Amino acid sequence: MRSEMIVWACVALVLMGLETIAPGIFMLWLGLAAGGTFVLVWLVPGLAVLWQVAAFAILSFISVAIYWNFIRRADSEATDQPLLNRRGEQLVDRVLPLESAIVNGRGRVKIGDAFWTVQGPDLPVNTLVRVIALDSMVLKVTPAE
């Protein structure tokens, strides 16, 4: 095996290895471009280093463009469960009893086995409140009708 083939194989392995350390799928595509350059160097013996680097750059742009245009778009398409993994947003419009009174605009409700801080008008304990919005991890509430 020629030395330039070994270099491109190592570059491909290192880039793919970096993907496992810092995941984000970006280094994977550069590693695939380096693998493509390895195959090109194997098929075309004696290819100048400048052409090898140019081929790597072109294959990198192509592979990243494939990721951005096809794979990333498929990941961001609409889902049948848009609030999945958005626990706070799932709580909007729920009616809940106050676990502790709202005093000076702050109180608590219990949802499942967790306590959530609520913000709204001062209300006594056990008053039913409706969640109208989420601000960070604070539920904004109004009295339920």
Contacts in CASP RR format, 6 or more apart in sequence:
PFRMAT RR
TARGET T0000
AUTHOR 0000-0000-0000
METHOD contacts of the structure
MODEL  1
MRSEMIVWACVALVLMGLETIAPGIFMLWLGLAAGGTFVLVWLVPGLAVL
WQVAAFAILSFISVAIYWNFIRRADSEATDQPLLNRRGEQLVDRVLPLES
AIVNGRGRVKIGDAFWTVQGPDLPVNTLVRVIALDSMVLKVTPAE
2 41 0 8 1.000
2 45 0 8 1.000
4 41 0 8 1.000
4 47 0 8 1.000
4 49 0 8 1.000
4 52 0 8 1.000
5 38 0 8 1.000
5 41 0 8 1.000
5 42 0 8 1.000
8 34 0 8 1.000
8 35 0 8 1.000
8 36 0 8 1.000
8 37 0 8 1.000
8 38 0 8 1.000
8 41 0 8 1.000
8 52 0 8 1.000
8 56 0 8 1.000
9 35 0 8 1.000
9 38 0 8 1.000
11 31 0 8 1.000
11 34 0 8 1.000
11 35 0 8 1.000
11 37 0 8 1.000
12 31 0 8 1.000
12 32 0 8 1.000
12 34 0 8 1.000
12 35 0 8 1.000
12 36 0 8 1.000
12 37 0 8 1.000
12 38 0 8 1.000
15 27 0 8 1.000
15 28 0 8 1.000
15 30 0 8 1.000
15 31 0 8 1.000
15 34 0 8 1.000
16 27 0 8 1.000
16 28 0 8 1.000
16 31 0 8 1.000
17 27 0 8 1.000
18 27 0 8 1.000
19 25 0 8 1.000
19 26 0 8 1.000
19 27 0 8 1.000
19 28 0 8 1.000
19 31 0 8 1.000
25 67 0 8 1.000
25 71 0 8 1.000
26 64 0 8 1.000
26 67 0 8 1.000
29 60 0 8 1.000
29 63 0 8 1.000
29 64 0 8 1.000
29 66 0 8 1.000
29 67 0 8 1.000
30 60 0 8 1.000
30 63 0 8 1.000
30 64 0 8 1.000
32 59 0 8 1.000
32 63 0 8 1.000
33 56 0 8 1.000
33 59 0 8 1.000
33 60 0 8 1.000
33 62 0 8 1.000
33 63 0 8 1.000
34 56 0 8 1.000
36 55 0 8 1.000
36 59 0 8 1.000
37 52 0 8 1.000
37 55 0 8 1.000
37 56 0 8 1.000
37 59 0 8 1.000
40 47 0 8 1.000
40 52 0 8 1.000
40 55 0 8 1.000
41 47 0 8 1.000
41 52 0 8 1.000
47 55 0 8 1.000
83 89 0 8 1.000
83 90 0 8 1.000
88 134 0 8 1.000
88 137 0 8 1.000
88 139 0 8 1.000
89 134 0 8 1.000
91 111 0 8 1.000
91 116 0 8 1.000
91 131 0 8 1.000
91 134 0 8 1.000
91 139 0 8 1.000
92 131 0 8 1.000
92 132 0 8 1.000
92 133 0 8 1.000
92 134 0 8 1.000
93 130 0 8 1.000
93 131 0 8 1.000
93 132 0 8 1.000
94 111 0 8 1.000
94 130 0 8 1.000
94 131 0 8 1.000
95 128 0 8 1.000
95 129 0 8 1.000
95 130 0 8 1.000
95 131 0 8 1.000
95 144 0 8 1.000
96 109 0 8 1.000
96 110 0 8 1.000
96 111 0 8 1.000
96 128 0 8 1.000
96 129 0 8 1.000
96 131 0 8 1.000
96 141 0 8 1.000
97 109 0 8 1.000
97 126 0 8 1.000
97 127 0 8 1.000
97 128 0 8 1.000
97 129 0 8 1.000
98 107 0 8 1.000
98 108 0 8 1.000
98 109 0 8 1.000
98 118 0 8 1.000
98 123 0 8 1.000
98 124 0 8 1.000
98 125 0 8 1.000
98 126 0 8 1.000
98 127 0 8 1.000
98 128 0 8 1.000
98 129 0 8 1.000
99 107 0 8 1.000
99 108 0 8 1.000
99 109 0 8 1.000
99 110 0 8 1.000
99 115 0 8 1.000
99 125 0 8 1.000
100 107 0 8 1.000
100 108 0 8 1.000
100 125 0 8 1.000
101 107 0 8 1.000
101 122 0 8 1.000
101 123 0 8 1.000
101 124 0 8 1.000
101 125 0 8 1.000
102 118 0 8 1.000
102 119 0 8 1.000
102 120 0 8 1.000
102 121 0 8 1.000
102 122 0 8 1.000
102 123 0 8 1.000
102 129 0 8 1.000
102 141 0 8 1.000
103 122 0 8 1.000
104 122 0 8 1.000
105 119 0 8 1.000
105 120 0 8 1.000
105 121 0 8 1.000
105 122 0 8 1.000
106 117 0 8 1.000
106 118 0 8 1.000
106 119 0 8 1.000
106 120 0 8 1.000
107 117 0 8 1.000
107 118 0 8 1.000
107 119 0 8 1.000
108 115 0 8 1.000
108 116 0 8 1.000
108 117 0 8 1.000
108 118 0 8 1.000
109 115 0 8 1.000
109 116 0 8 1.000
109 118 0 8 1.000
109 129 0 8 1.000
109 139 0 8 1.000
109 141 0 8 1.000
110 116 0 8 1.000
116 137 0 8 1.000
116 138 0 8 1.000
116 139 0 8 1.000
117 137 0 8 1.000
117 138 0 8 1.000
117 139 0 8 1.000
118 129 0 8 1.000
118 131 0 8 1.000
118 138 0 8 1.000
118 139 0 8 1.000
118 140 0 8 1.000
118 141 0 8 1.000
119 135 0 8 1.000
119 138 0 8 1.000
119 139 0 8 1.000
119 140 0 8 1.000
119 141 0 8 1.000
120 129 0 8 1.000
120 140 0 8 1.000
120 141 0 8 1.000
120 142 0 8 1.000
121 142 0 8 1.000
121 143 0 8 1.000
123 129 0 8 1.000
123 143 0 8 1.000
127 143 0 8 1.000
128 143 0 8 1.000
128 144 0 8 1.000
129 141 0 8 1.000
129 142 0 8 1.000
129 143 0 8 1.000
129 144 0 8 1.000
130 141 0 8 1.000
130 142 0 8 1.000
130 143 0 8 1.000
130 144 0 8 1.000
130 145 0 8 1.000
131 139 0 8 1.000
131 140 0 8 1.000
131 141 0 8 1.000
132 140 0 8 1.000
132 141 0 8 1.000
132 142 0 8 1.000
133 139 0 8 1.000
133 140 0 8 1.000
134 140 0 8 1.000
END
